[in-house]
Amino acid sequence: MRSTRLMTIKNKQASTISKTPTIEFDDSVKRNPSFFSIILSPITQQSKLRIPAEFVKKYGRHLSDEICLNVPNCEQPWKVELEKDKNKNDMFFGKGWEMLMEFYSLGYGHFLVFRFDGCLPSQFHVLIFNKTATEIDYPLRRTPPLNSNRKLKKEYRTQEANDDDDDESVINNLDSSDSDNNVKCSSIKEKGYDRISPEARKNLKKKLSVIKSEYPNFKTIMYPTHVRYRYNLGVNFSHASTYFARDKSDKVILKGPNGKNYRVGLYLNQTTAKFTDGWKDFVVDNGLNVGDGCMFELVKRPPNNVYQVSIFRI
């Protein structure tokens, strides 16, 4: 009788030990709704991104006027405004979205997943996938210092904007006899921002001015946002608007000095033109640095769109 009781107890203990454990998911994870968006029209999706209607119908009432988009490797969220079209009951990520598009060089075929984490202001966790359906390597986005020099930032941005226009009239009107083919040009760092000194920039433009080509071309100098952070390159607008259609995204081929061809997106609207997706690969493979000069020769015009690129090291 006693042995039978002991056997019963042991069997109960064995069944308790061998029981398969269950995984309990946190309730908040179950409730976190998500949606995805594919960039199919970089022109129209550049300034704002439409939130799916079904998502708006279910969760739109919970969204605040300011939205925080949390992307991996960011020290602070991207802040965008929530725009509403009351007639169509549509909602969009509006003001501030364009900066995110530019920073990550989002173009045709990029795939984004948004997970709604609630809170106030509304928080979304964002994942970005490229055209190969692979999650991108997220560049580091630092929090600007609280006591940063605003005047320096303004001067830095103005300098970049001037270079994106390429000052073609200045380059073409320079006297080539004054150029110094052995000129040395260096970039300097001031309070954390890479800059090219005005004298160095002027000397580099003189050096570029003596280089001629039988093909349509433009020349430019590399700045940090071209080769490190945003990986966008401003294209001379006069050149781009002459050979490409406005309000349209095109693809061009860049033939690098390393012998490889790179397929790069060209974005052109009514006021600006720039190389976007694919430009980063060209930069990395060819080792472009701040202060390097480049000449882009349109050796095959549309619809072939082929540029031969020459790089002038500093």
ABEGO torsion letter per residue (X at the ends): XAAAAAAAAAAAAAAAAABBBBBBBBAAAAABBBBBBBBABAAAAAABBBBBAAAAAAAAAABBABBBBBBBGBABBBBBBBBBBAAAGBBBBBBGAAAAAAAAGBBBGBBBBBBBAEEOBBBBBBBBBBAAGBBBBBBBBBBBBAABBAAAAAAAAAAAAAAAAGGAAAAAABBAAABBAABBBBBBBBGGBBBBBAAAAAAAAAAAAABBBABBBBBBBBBAAAAAAAGBBBBBAAAAAAABBBGBBBBBBBBBAAGBBBBBBBBBBAABBBBBBGAAAAAAAAGBBBGBBBBBBBABBOAAGBBBBBBBBX
